Amino acid sequence: MFELVNYDFSTNIHLYKFKETNILLDVNSGAVHILDDLAARLIYNLVKYQGDFYRAMEDCFGLYDMDEVTETVYEILGLWEDGSLFTEKDESFVLDFSRLQIKALCLNVAHLCNMKCEYCFASQGDFNTQKALMSIEVAQNAIDFLLAQSQGRRFLEVDFFGGEPLLNMSVIEQTVHYARRRGAETGQQFNFTLTTNGVLLTDVIMDFIIANDISIILSLDGRREVNDRHRILNNGQGSYDIVLPHIKKAIARNPISYYVRGTFTRNNLAFSQDVQHMAEQGIKSLSMEPAVGPDGEFSIRREDLPEVLKEYEKLTEVLINYYDDGHPLEFFHFNLDLQKGPCLAKRMTGCGAGTEYLVITPEGDIYPCHQFVGHSEFYMGNLQENHIDENIGKIFAANHLENKTECTRCWARYFCGGGCHANNYFRNQDISMPDEISCEMHKKRVEAALYMEVYKRQ
């Protein structure tokens, strides 16, 4: 009764200390517990002695009062009995990922850009393909394709992407109107997102964004000297002084949703200072993404990890300070819903690329993800063919936690679904083999996010 002899602790619980707080995550239930030092030591001893409560208690008797140890053990047993600690994987959850329906499209309406960011994965906007703008005919065909493939899903998503999508604003406008009309005919609702570098963001464009409830994602890397190091215009000048005023004006219009996305590279690891700077500019919803992929001039390398992980702790302090001052920031990677969490499919597969989400190029070519555009091995067909390569789809459908040995024993597995398919591929040439550097950063982000949640509870 008092033993967990065969329990797989390393896979099913995670005990760590963050800023002097002992935090225990029960992986399968998602329950998070704040522990005092005695309870933390008892859990540590249970792991050490493979579930033997008596030996775990004996190791504490010389350090703590016997009655206090016994009381804490009964509290731990109570959590176990309540199903919030030492839980096992629920084998009743079964999902056929091959039967997931497409619900989202990324429309690459422009394969060209008015900037030449040095770290751009899309080769300054053309994805190493022909420079082009999407026609309204292709865009409308994409909407019809999504309606046909979604098989009656009520809520559908379309992201206007590039390159720089505002270079093709007329097609964006026509596509939104067309999708609204077609959605009314089928009883489906479209939600739109526009990802832009902000250079061309005018009051007129913002009028359209506000009138049509379009979410916007804008780009800024932080401080002027950091941003202008890599985010440069086609004439070689920095973009900070142009983009920041546009971002401020956009935020002031109170769009239905926004966040400002930055990128940090190995040339700038002090990204918490850039988050602080953006917050000082009135930006309250933001993210800071690491440059990843094969070792190169910009991508984070293993030797950078100690500094990066410490920087996430500094970032946590920045977020806490704003929270305590009554001006909380929304940091994308720290948004965890500990009550509900993501749906089962997202917990098991991550983003849904290739199964629920596809990308359409200006020529109508179909790929599983915007990062795979231009890579012929991931070409899934063309809108004119009116079907998707089932073999590619099956590869992505099979790329879930249950088929990733490295992931099935990771405590953070349900917070990432096995990692980004593209990150895995460009690091290891295999979408199913996790990018270990990305994993380490993600686990630190999850630890920090969990700490933020428990901090707000106190």
C-alpha positions as CSV (number, residue, x, y, z in Angstrom):
1,M,0.0,0.0,0.0
2,F,2.9,2.4,0.8
3,E,5.0,1.6,-2.3
4,L,5.2,2.7,-5.8
5,V,7.7,0.1,-6.8
6,N,7.1,0.0,-10.5
7,Y,6.1,3.6,-11.0
8,D,8.1,5.5,-13.7
9,F,8.9,8.7,-11.8
10,S,11.1,10.3,-14.4
11,T,8.4,10.0,-17.1
12,N,5.3,10.9,-15.0
13,I,6.4,13.6,-12.5
14,H,8.8,16.6,-12.6
15,L,10.1,18.1,-9.4
16,Y,12.2,21.3,-9.7
17,K,13.1,24.5,-7.9
18,F,12.5,27.8,-9.5
19,K,13.5,31.0,-7.6
20,E,13.4,29.1,-4.3
21,T,10.0,27.6,-4.9
22,N,9.6,23.8,-5.1
23,I,7.2,22.9,-7.9
24,L,5.9,19.4,-8.6
25,L,4.2,18.6,-11.9
26,D,2.1,15.5,-12.3
27,V,2.5,15.0,-16.0
28,N,-0.5,12.9,-16.9
29,S,-3.1,14.9,-14.9
30,G,-1.5,18.3,-15.4
31,A,-1.8,19.0,-11.7
32,V,0.8,21.4,-10.3
33,H,1.8,21.4,-6.6
34,I,3.8,23.9,-4.5
35,L,5.9,22.0,-2.0
36,D,7.7,23.0,1.2
37,D,11.2,21.7,1.6
38,L,10.1,18.7,3.6
39,A,7.6,17.6,1.0
40,A,10.1,18.2,-1.8
41,R,12.7,16.1,0.0
42,L,10.2,13.3,0.5
43,I,9.3,13.3,-3.2
44,Y,13.0,13.3,-4.0
45,N,13.6,10.3,-1.7
46,L,10.6,8.5,-3.2
47,V,12.3,8.8,-6.6
48,K,15.6,7.8,-5.1
49,Y,14.2,4.7,-3.4
50,Q,11.9,3.8,-6.3
51,G,8.6,4.4,-4.4
52,D,9.5,3.0,-1.0
53,F,7.7,5.4,1.4
54,Y,9.4,3.9,4.5
55,R,12.9,4.5,3.3
56,A,11.9,7.9,2.0
57,M,10.6,8.7,5.5
58,E,13.7,7.3,7.3
59,D,16.0,9.7,5.4
60,C,14.0,12.6,6.7
61,F,13.8,11.7,10.4
62,G,17.2,13.1,11.2
63,L,16.3,16.4,9.6
64,Y,12.6,16.9,10.6
65,D,10.3,16.1,13.4
66,M,8.9,12.5,13.1
67,D,5.3,13.7,13.4
68,E,5.8,16.4,10.8
69,V,7.2,13.8,8.4
70,T,4.4,11.4,9.0
71,E,1.8,14.2,8.4
72,T,3.4,15.2,5.2
73,V,3.4,11.6,3.9
74,Y,-0.3,11.4,4.6
75,E,-0.8,14.6,2.6
76,I,1.1,13.1,-0.3
77,L,-0.9,9.9,-0.1
78,G,-4.0,12.0,-0.2
79,L,-2.9,13.7,-3.4
80,W,-2.3,10.2,-4.8
81,E,-5.7,9.0,-3.8
82,D,-7.3,12.1,-5.3
83,G,-5.8,11.5,-8.7
84,S,-3.5,14.5,-8.8
85,L,-0.2,12.8,-8.1
86,F,1.6,9.7,-9.3
87,T,-1.0,9.2,-12.1
88,E,-0.6,6.9,-15.0
89,K,-1.2,7.6,-18.7
90,D,-4.9,7.3,-19.5
91,E,-4.9,4.6,-22.2
92,S,-8.6,5.3,-23.0
93,F,-7.6,8.4,-25.0
94,V,-7.4,7.2,-28.6
95,L,-7.2,9.5,-31.5
96,D,-6.9,8.5,-35.2
97,F,-4.6,11.4,-36.4
98,S,-5.1,10.3,-40.0
99,R,-8.8,11.3,-39.8
100,L,-8.2,14.9,-38.6
101,Q,-9.8,17.4,-40.9
102,I,-8.1,20.5,-42.2
103,K,-9.3,23.6,-40.4
104,A,-6.6,26.2,-41.2
105,L,-4.7,27.6,-44.2
106,C,-1.7,29.8,-44.3
107,L,-1.9,31.8,-47.6
108,N,1.5,33.0,-48.8
109,V,0.0,35.9,-50.7
110,A,3.4,37.4,-51.4
111,H,6.6,35.6,-52.2
112,L,8.6,38.8,-52.0
113,C,9.5,41.2,-49.3
114,N,10.4,44.9,-48.7
115,M,12.9,43.9,-46.1
116,K,16.0,41.6,-46.1
117,C,16.2,40.3,-42.5
118,E,19.5,38.4,-42.2
119,Y,18.2,35.5,-40.3
120,C,15.0,35.0,-42.5
121,F,14.2,31.3,-43.0
122,A,12.2,32.3,-46.1
123,S,15.2,33.6,-48.0
124,Q,14.1,37.2,-47.7
125,G,10.6,36.3,-48.7
126,D,10.7,34.1,-51.8
127,F,11.3,30.8,-50.0
128,N,14.0,30.0,-52.7
129,T,11.2,29.9,-55.3
130,Q,10.0,32.3,-57.9
131,K,9.1,35.8,-56.6
132,A,5.4,36.2,-57.0
133,L,2.1,37.6,-55.7
134,M,-0.9,35.4,-55.2
135,S,-3.8,36.1,-57.6
136,I,-7.4,36.5,-56.4
137,E,-8.3,33.4,-58.4
138,V,-5.8,31.3,-56.4
139,A,-6.9,32.8,-53.1
140,Q,-10.5,32.1,-53.8
141,N,-9.7,28.6,-54.9
142,A,-7.8,28.2,-51.6
143,I,-10.9,29.3,-49.6
144,D,-13.1,26.8,-51.6
145,F,-10.5,24.1,-51.0
146,L,-10.6,24.7,-47.2
147,L,-14.4,24.6,-47.1
148,A,-14.4,21.3,-49.0
149,Q,-11.7,19.7,-46.9
150,S,-13.0,20.9,-43.6
151,Q,-16.1,18.7,-43.9
152,G,-18.4,21.0,-42.1
153,R,-16.1,22.3,-39.3
154,R,-17.7,25.4,-38.1
155,F,-14.7,27.5,-37.3
156,L,-11.9,27.9,-39.9
157,E,-8.7,29.9,-39.8
158,V,-6.8,31.7,-42.5
159,D,-3.4,33.4,-42.0
160,F,-2.1,35.9,-44.5
161,F,1.6,35.4,-44.7
162,G,4.7,36.0,-46.8
163,G,7.2,37.4,-47.6
164,E,5.4,40.6,-46.8
165,P,1.6,40.1,-47.3
166,L,0.8,43.9,-47.3
167,L,2.5,44.0,-50.7
168,N,-0.7,42.2,-51.9
169,M,-3.3,44.1,-49.8
170,S,-5.9,44.2,-52.6
171,V,-6.0,40.3,-52.7
172,I,-6.2,40.2,-48.9
173,E,-9.2,42.5,-48.9
174,Q,-11.0,40.5,-51.7
175,T,-10.2,37.2,-50.0
176,V,-11.7,38.3,-46.7
177,H,-14.9,39.4,-48.4
178,Y,-15.1,36.2,-50.5
179,A,-14.5,34.0,-47.4
180,R,-17.1,35.8,-45.4
181,R,-19.7,35.3,-48.2
182,R,-18.8,31.7,-48.7
183,G,-18.8,31.0,-45.0
184,A,-22.3,32.5,-44.7
185,E,-23.5,30.1,-47.4
186,T,-22.0,27.0,-45.7
187,G,-22.7,28.1,-42.1
188,Q,-19.0,28.3,-41.2
189,Q,-17.0,31.1,-39.6
190,F,-13.6,32.4,-40.7
191,N,-11.1,33.9,-38.3
192,F,-8.2,35.8,-40.0
193,T,-4.7,36.6,-38.9
194,L,-2.3,38.9,-40.7
195,T,1.5,38.5,-40.1
196,T,3.4,41.6,-41.2
197,N,6.7,43.4,-40.7
198,G,4.7,46.6,-40.3
199,V,6.6,48.8,-42.7
200,L,3.5,49.3,-44.9
201,L,0.9,49.4,-42.1
202,T,-1.2,52.5,-42.8
203,D,-4.3,54.0,-41.2
204,V,-6.4,52.8,-44.1
205,I,-5.1,49.2,-43.7
206,M,-5.8,49.4,-40.0
207,D,-9.3,50.5,-40.8
208,F,-9.8,47.3,-42.8
209,I,-8.2,45.2,-40.1
210,I,-10.4,46.6,-37.3
211,A,-13.6,46.5,-39.4
212,N,-13.0,42.8,-40.2
213,D,-11.8,41.6,-36.8
214,I,-8.4,40.5,-38.1
215,S,-5.8,39.5,-35.6
216,I,-2.3,40.9,-36.4
217,I,1.2,39.7,-35.7
218,L,3.9,42.3,-36.0
219,S,7.7,42.0,-35.9
220,L,10.2,43.9,-33.8
221,D,13.3,42.5,-32.2
222,G,13.5,44.9,-29.3
223,R,16.0,47.7,-28.8
224,R,16.9,49.9,-31.8
225,E,20.5,48.6,-32.0
226,V,19.3,45.0,-31.7
227,N,16.5,45.3,-34.2
228,D,18.5,47.2,-36.7
229,R,21.3,44.7,-36.6
230,H,19.3,42.1,-38.5
231,R,15.9,43.5,-39.5
232,I,17.0,45.8,-42.3
233,L,15.2,47.4,-45.2
234,N,16.1,46.6,-48.8
235,N,18.1,49.8,-48.9
236,G,20.3,48.5,-46.0
237,Q,18.8,50.9,-43.4
238,G,17.4,49.7,-40.1
239,S,13.6,49.4,-39.7
240,Y,13.1,50.3,-36.1
241,D,12.2,54.0,-36.6
242,I,9.7,53.1,-39.2
243,V,8.1,50.1,-37.7
244,L,7.8,51.0,-34.0
245,P,5.5,54.1,-34.7
246,H,3.3,51.8,-36.9
247,I,3.1,49.2,-34.1
248,K,2.1,51.8,-31.5
249,K,-0.6,53.2,-33.8
250,A,-1.9,49.7,-34.5
251,I,-2.1,48.8,-30.8
252,A,-3.9,52.1,-30.1
253,R,-6.6,51.0,-32.5
254,N,-7.3,48.0,-30.1
255,P,-7.4,45.2,-32.7
256,I,-9.3,42.0,-31.8
257,S,-6.0,40.4,-31.0
258,Y,-2.3,41.2,-31.5
259,Y,1.1,40.3,-30.5
260,V,4.6,41.5,-31.4
261,R,7.0,38.8,-32.3
262,G,10.8,39.2,-31.9
263,T,13.7,36.9,-32.7
264,F,16.8,36.5,-30.7
265,T,20.0,35.0,-32.2
266,R,23.3,33.9,-30.8
267,N,24.5,37.4,-31.5
268,N,22.0,38.8,-29.0
269,L,21.3,36.5,-26.1
270,A,20.1,39.3,-23.7
271,F,16.6,39.0,-24.9
272,S,15.0,39.8,-21.6
273,Q,16.2,43.4,-22.1
274,D,14.4,43.5,-25.4
275,V,11.2,42.3,-23.9
276,Q,11.6,45.0,-21.2
277,H,12.2,47.6,-23.9
278,M,9.1,46.6,-25.9
279,A,7.0,46.7,-22.7
280,E,8.2,50.2,-22.1
281,Q,6.9,51.1,-25.6
282,G,3.4,50.1,-24.6
283,I,3.6,46.6,-26.1
284,K,1.8,44.3,-23.8
285,S,1.4,41.1,-25.9
286,L,4.6,39.7,-27.3
287,S,6.9,36.8,-27.9
288,M,10.6,36.4,-28.3
289,E,11.6,33.4,-30.5
290,P,15.0,31.8,-30.7
291,A,16.7,31.4,-34.1
292,V,17.0,27.7,-34.5
293,G,18.1,25.2,-37.1
294,P,21.5,23.9,-38.2
295,D,24.5,25.5,-36.6
296,G,25.2,28.8,-38.4
297,E,25.8,32.4,-37.8
298,F,22.4,33.1,-36.1
299,S,21.0,29.8,-34.7
300,I,21.3,29.0,-31.0
301,R,24.0,26.4,-30.3
302,R,24.5,24.0,-27.5
303,E,27.3,26.2,-26.0
304,D,24.8,29.1,-25.9
305,L,22.2,27.2,-23.8
306,P,23.5,28.1,-20.3
307,E,23.2,31.8,-21.0
308,V,19.9,31.3,-22.8
309,L,18.4,29.4,-19.9
310,K,19.5,32.0,-17.4
311,E,18.0,34.7,-19.6
312,Y,14.6,33.0,-19.3
313,E,14.9,33.3,-15.6
314,K,15.6,37.1,-16.0
315,L,12.6,37.3,-18.3
316,T,10.5,35.7,-15.7
317,E,11.5,38.5,-13.3
318,V,10.6,41.1,-15.8
319,L,7.1,39.5,-16.2
320,I,6.6,39.2,-12.5
321,N,7.5,42.9,-11.9
322,Y,4.9,44.0,-14.5
323,Y,2.4,41.6,-12.9
324,D,3.0,43.0,-9.5
325,D,2.7,46.6,-10.7
326,G,-0.8,45.8,-12.1
327,H,0.3,45.9,-15.8
328,P,0.7,42.2,-16.7
329,L,2.3,41.3,-20.0
330,E,1.1,38.4,-22.3
331,F,4.2,36.5,-23.2
332,F,3.3,33.9,-25.9
333,H,5.3,31.0,-24.6
334,F,4.2,31.5,-21.0
335,N,0.5,31.2,-21.7
336,L,-0.6,28.0,-20.1
337,D,-4.1,27.1,-19.2
338,L,-3.6,24.7,-16.3
339,Q,-7.4,24.2,-15.9
340,K,-8.2,23.0,-19.4
341,G,-4.9,22.9,-21.3
342,P,-4.7,22.2,-25.1
343,C,-6.9,19.7,-26.8
344,L,-5.8,16.1,-27.0
345,A,-4.6,16.4,-30.7
346,K,-2.4,19.4,-29.9
347,R,-1.0,17.7,-26.8
348,M,0.0,14.7,-28.9
349,T,1.0,16.4,-32.2
350,G,1.8,20.0,-31.6
351,C,0.8,22.4,-34.3
352,G,-1.1,20.1,-36.6
353,A,1.0,20.8,-39.7
354,G,0.2,18.5,-42.5
355,T,-3.1,17.2,-40.9
356,E,-5.1,20.2,-39.7
357,Y,-3.0,23.0,-41.2
358,L,-1.6,23.5,-44.7
359,V,0.1,26.3,-46.6
360,I,-0.7,27.6,-50.1
361,T,1.9,29.4,-52.3
362,P,1.1,32.0,-54.9
363,E,1.1,29.3,-57.5
364,G,-1.4,27.2,-55.6
365,D,1.2,24.7,-54.4
366,I,0.4,22.9,-51.1
367,Y,2.8,22.2,-48.3
368,P,2.3,21.0,-44.7
369,C,3.9,24.1,-43.1
370,H,5.2,27.5,-44.2
371,Q,8.7,26.5,-43.2
372,F,8.6,23.6,-45.7
373,V,7.7,25.7,-48.7
374,G,10.1,25.2,-51.5
375,H,11.3,21.8,-50.3
376,S,10.2,19.4,-53.0
377,E,10.2,16.4,-50.6
378,F,7.2,18.0,-48.8
379,Y,5.3,19.1,-51.9
380,M,1.7,17.9,-51.4
381,G,0.0,18.9,-54.7
382,N,-1.6,22.0,-56.2
383,L,-5.1,23.5,-55.9
384,Q,-5.8,22.7,-59.5
385,E,-5.3,19.0,-58.8
386,N,-8.0,19.3,-56.0
387,H,-6.4,16.6,-53.8
388,I,-3.5,16.2,-51.3
389,D,-0.7,13.8,-51.5
390,E,-1.9,11.2,-49.0
391,N,1.6,9.8,-48.4
392,I,3.0,13.2,-47.1
393,G,-0.2,13.6,-45.0
394,K,0.3,10.1,-43.5
395,I,3.9,10.9,-42.5
396,F,2.7,13.9,-40.6
397,A,-0.3,12.1,-39.1
398,A,2.1,9.4,-37.8
399,N,4.4,12.0,-36.3
400,H,2.9,12.2,-32.8
401,L,4.1,11.4,-29.3
402,E,3.2,7.7,-29.4
403,N,5.7,7.2,-32.3
404,K,8.5,9.2,-30.8
405,T,10.6,7.1,-28.4
406,E,12.6,10.1,-27.3
407,C,9.5,12.0,-26.4
408,T,7.4,9.4,-24.6
409,R,9.6,9.6,-21.5
410,C,9.9,13.4,-21.4
411,W,8.1,15.2,-18.6
412,A,7.3,18.2,-20.9
413,R,5.8,16.1,-23.7
414,Y,2.2,17.4,-23.4
415,F,3.4,21.0,-23.6
416,C,5.0,20.6,-27.0
417,G,3.5,17.5,-28.7
418,G,6.9,16.3,-29.8
419,G,8.4,19.5,-31.0
420,C,8.2,21.5,-34.2
421,H,8.3,19.3,-37.3
422,A,10.3,21.9,-39.1
423,N,12.8,22.4,-36.3
424,N,13.3,18.7,-36.1
425,Y,13.8,18.3,-39.8
426,F,16.2,21.1,-40.4
427,R,18.3,20.1,-37.4
428,N,18.2,16.3,-37.9
429,Q,16.7,15.8,-41.4
430,D,13.9,13.9,-39.7
431,I,10.6,15.4,-38.6
432,S,10.3,12.7,-35.9
433,M,13.7,13.3,-34.3
434,P,13.5,16.1,-31.7
435,D,15.8,19.1,-32.0
436,E,17.5,18.7,-28.6
437,I,18.5,22.4,-28.4
438,S,15.0,23.5,-29.0
439,C,13.8,20.9,-26.4
440,E,16.1,22.3,-23.7
441,M,14.8,25.9,-24.3
442,H,11.2,24.7,-24.4
443,K,11.5,22.8,-21.1
444,K,13.0,25.9,-19.4
445,R,10.1,28.0,-20.8
446,V,7.6,25.5,-19.4
447,E,9.3,25.6,-16.0
448,A,9.2,29.4,-16.0
449,A,5.6,29.4,-17.1
450,L,4.5,27.0,-14.4
451,Y,6.3,29.1,-11.9
452,M,4.4,32.2,-13.1
453,E,1.1,30.4,-12.7
454,V,1.8,29.3,-9.2
455,Y,3.2,32.7,-8.3
456,K,-0.2,34.3,-9.4
457,R,-2.0,31.8,-7.1
458,Q,-0.1,32.8,-4.0
